[in-house]
């Protein structure tokens, strides 16, 4: 028995820990605390460990690194220099013109 009214596919949403905008999970970048206590960028979104999401806006990354947003979200007391370098180098690869994936829904404008 098939129904002519199929439910729309569920699209998981997440919130950027810096600007608090929400969007499709795939449109945000996941930062994860690994089992070893290290910080890594999780491009696939499937790595084990406690995760937090940031949008691809460079100002969000700058703000999150200046504040303790990432440490708090990942429940870390502090970053190692290597962890900070990993996040900083990834943030440098982002540009304002970076295309967002379809399904991104923002509840707040960036830059304000």
Number of C-alpha atoms within 10 A of each C-alpha: 3 5 6 6 6 7 7 6 6 6 12 10 15 21 19 23 20 21 21 18 17 21 21 18 20 19 21 24 20 23 23 25 24 15 10 7 16 14 25 19 19 18 13 9 16 10 16 11 18 16 22 23 24 25 26 21 21 18 18 20 25 15 15 18 18 10 12 16 16 26 17 13 16 19 13 14 9 12 16 12 8 11 16 15 12 14 17 14 10 14 18 11 10 14 12 9 8 11 9 15 12 9 14 16 14 15 12 11 9 13 8 5
